[in-house]
Amino acid sequence: MKLTVLERIRLVNILPAEGDFRTMKTISQLRDRLLFNEDEVKRLKLVTEDQQVKWNPDADGEGSEIEVGELATEIIVGQLKKMDDEKKVTVDYLPLWERFIEDK
């Protein structure tokens, strides 16, 4: 699945911090795929300034291909629905909602 830098950062931010072994193993693997490797940091000119991540949006293009398996998708959908139930969805998360819930 093609994910932009911003989508990747937002997904990492909503992943649960605890769960059963299977869930946490999946989250650990997904987090590794979502985080940026050394080549991506250089290509995107990714930096952290004042606790904010900044990058060259032109270098992101249409995003990067990130493998998001079935269980990982279930976890993401669950987190987005939990945010919705708690009325904590901000406009920033609408693209993820559309991608993972409405498009399915």
C-alpha positions as CSV (number, residue, x, y, z in Angstrom):
1,M,0.0,0.0,0.0
2,K,1.4,3.4,-0.9
3,L,1.6,5.6,2.2
4,T,2.9,9.2,2.4
5,V,5.3,10.4,5.1
6,L,2.4,12.0,7.0
7,E,0.3,8.9,6.8
8,R,3.1,6.8,8.1
9,I,3.8,9.2,11.0
10,R,0.1,9.3,11.9
11,L,-0.2,5.5,11.8
12,V,2.7,5.1,14.1
13,N,1.1,7.5,16.5
14,I,-2.2,5.6,16.8
15,L,-0.8,2.1,17.2
16,P,-1.6,0.6,20.6
17,A,1.1,0.4,23.2
18,E,-0.1,-2.9,24.7
19,G,-2.1,-5.9,23.8
20,D,-1.7,-9.7,23.5
21,F,1.5,-11.3,22.1
22,R,0.1,-11.7,18.5
23,T,-1.0,-8.1,18.4
24,M,2.2,-6.7,19.7
25,K,4.3,-8.8,17.4
26,T,2.3,-7.5,14.5
27,I,2.5,-3.9,15.7
28,S,6.3,-4.3,16.2
29,Q,6.7,-5.5,12.6
30,L,4.4,-2.8,11.2
31,R,6.1,-0.1,13.2
32,D,9.5,-1.2,11.7
33,R,8.0,-0.9,8.2
34,L,6.4,2.5,8.9
35,L,9.5,4.1,10.4
36,F,12.1,5.6,8.1
37,N,15.3,3.8,7.1
38,E,18.5,5.7,6.5
39,D,18.1,6.0,2.8
40,E,14.6,7.4,3.2
41,V,15.8,9.9,5.7
42,K,18.4,11.2,3.2
43,R,16.0,11.1,0.2
44,L,13.2,12.9,2.1
45,K,15.6,15.3,3.9
46,L,13.8,14.2,7.1
47,V,14.7,16.2,10.2
48,T,13.2,16.8,13.6
49,E,13.1,20.4,14.8
50,D,11.3,21.6,17.9
51,Q,9.6,18.1,18.3
52,Q,8.2,18.3,14.8
53,V,9.2,16.1,11.9
54,K,9.9,18.0,8.7
55,W,10.7,16.8,5.2
56,N,10.8,17.7,1.6
57,P,7.3,17.0,0.3
58,D,8.5,16.9,-3.3
59,A,10.7,14.0,-2.5
60,D,7.7,12.0,-1.1
61,G,5.9,11.9,-4.4
62,E,2.9,9.5,-4.1
63,G,4.4,7.9,-1.1
64,S,6.3,4.6,-0.4
65,E,5.1,1.1,-0.7
66,I,4.5,-0.3,2.8
67,E,3.3,-3.8,3.4
68,V,0.2,-3.7,5.7
69,G,-1.1,-7.2,6.3
70,E,-4.5,-8.4,7.3
71,L,-4.0,-8.4,11.1
72,A,-2.2,-5.0,10.9
73,T,-5.1,-3.6,9.0
74,E,-7.5,-4.9,11.6
75,I,-5.5,-3.2,14.3
76,I,-5.5,0.1,12.4
77,V,-9.2,-0.1,11.8
78,G,-9.8,-0.9,15.4
79,Q,-7.8,2.1,16.6
80,L,-9.5,4.4,14.2
81,K,-12.9,3.2,15.3
82,K,-11.9,3.5,18.9
83,M,-10.9,7.1,18.2
84,D,-14.3,7.6,16.5
85,D,-16.2,6.1,19.5
86,E,-14.3,8.4,21.9
87,K,-14.9,11.4,19.5
88,K,-11.1,11.9,19.2
89,V,-10.9,11.9,15.4
90,T,-9.4,15.1,14.1
91,V,-9.4,16.3,10.5
92,D,-5.8,15.1,10.2
93,Y,-7.0,11.5,10.4
94,L,-9.7,11.7,7.8
95,P,-7.4,10.4,5.0
96,L,-6.5,7.3,7.0
97,W,-10.2,6.8,7.8
98,E,-11.1,7.0,4.2
99,R,-8.2,4.7,3.2
100,F,-8.7,2.0,5.8
101,I,-12.4,2.1,6.5
102,E,-14.4,3.7,3.7
103,D,-12.4,2.1,0.9
104,K,-12.7,-1.4,2.3
